[in-house]
Amino acid sequence: MTARDGDRGLDLAAITHAASREAGGVPPGLLGDYLSAVVDAAGSGRRLIAAELDEYGRSGERAAESGVALRGLVDLFLSATWRLWRELPSDGDSPAVLRAAGLAVLRAADDAVAAAAEGFERGYLSVARRDEAERREFFDDLLSGRGSVGDVMERGERLGLRLAGPHYVLLAGSGDAVTPAGMEIDAAVADAAAPSPSLVLSRHGRLVVIVGAVSGEGAVRVARALSRALSHRNTAGDPSAWRVAFGRPYPGPSGVVHSFEEAADAFDVAQRLGLPEPVVSAEELLIYQVLLRDRAAITDLVGTLLLPLARARGGAGPLLATLAAYFDCGGVATAAARDLHLSVRTVTYRLARIRELTGRDPGQPADALALHVAVIGARVLDWPATRLERA
């Protein structure tokens, strides 16, 4: 096995195209001069040189940029290798010569595939960064109103979104930590959103997901799938480490902005209140958002109705917790006692003390409404842990 390929009458082009067909139509040009180099290596026993490996690395980059799968790229190189080995003449060669030639071919294939795979990884990361930058620029322009509506809708369609229809936005994060993105997150969202289109991007350390609206349950399904995928990224597997909030669906580019703002408000409210649920909707938290829009009014309400509770022995905390549990249980003292791990007598005593201090009866509908809103306001303002700042 010392002759050059030109002396053997090898049809390297035919081998290349046969390997391309076997690999599912992967462009044959990605092989470059690989087969010639392997023939030379089989005859001389040499290793592939750096320039050749660089070429195969660039082939890997081109494959990633053109959408070729890594599996297809590897299949192309290996299919070409075994097809070439089958065509190499071996008349008169000793077993030792054949073994040396085989080892040289296998080593060349190993080095070439490793270089192509490394180039593929570089290319994939480059494409991913470019796509992420394009997504982020699109979303920033969408939120800021830069560019015409037609331009934004055209760019959205290139990313798979038909913004003329209704879309809703989800926001995911974990406190001040950067929320991870990745292929598994994209896949989880795409599977849950199907057949609706979806777009996942990272913005200010949080994940933003835009999904076409098909059904009322679609947002909940995608939010739960996203929460599960994020919890798997957490080593403790704790879903409560992540928060997912979503807005309501609205049509058009401005509707995406509206849904995003709702999701952001719901996320911030849920974080501020420390709600235990990992998935929250803007619709469920409307009452909290209404309260937050007029901070002065809710501060005044809390100060007027609940500040007298601070005169109680032990402060306002125990009485406020009793009120919250009482309202959460629908005004049933026995249920509130069970949730608080207290006796019913203790709960009824505290309700009577609240009535005495505030002049409002939690058992009367009109008074109960005012007290309930005040309790919600206290949670929003983190009172009594935080001092009330009244205007």
Secondary structure, DSSP 8 states (H G I E B T S, - for coil): --S-HHHHT--HHHHHHHHHHHTTS--GGGGTTHHHHHHHHHHH-----HHHHHHHHHHHHHHHHTT--HHHHHHHHHHHHHHHHHHS--TT--HHHHHHHHHHHHHHHHHHHHHHHHHHHHHHHHHHHHHHHHHHHHHHHHHHT-S-HHHHHHHHHHTT--TTSEEEEEEEEBTTB-----HHHHHHHHHHHTTS-EEEEEETTEEEEEEE--STTHHHHHHHHHHHHHHHHSTT--GGGSEEEE---EEHHHHHHHHHHHHHHHHHHHHHHT-S-SEEETTTTHHHHHHHHTHHHHHHHHHHHTGGGGGSTT-HHHHHHHHHHHHHTTS-HHHHHHHHT--HHHHHHHHHHHHHHHS--TTSHHHHHHHHHHHHHHHHHTTTTS-----
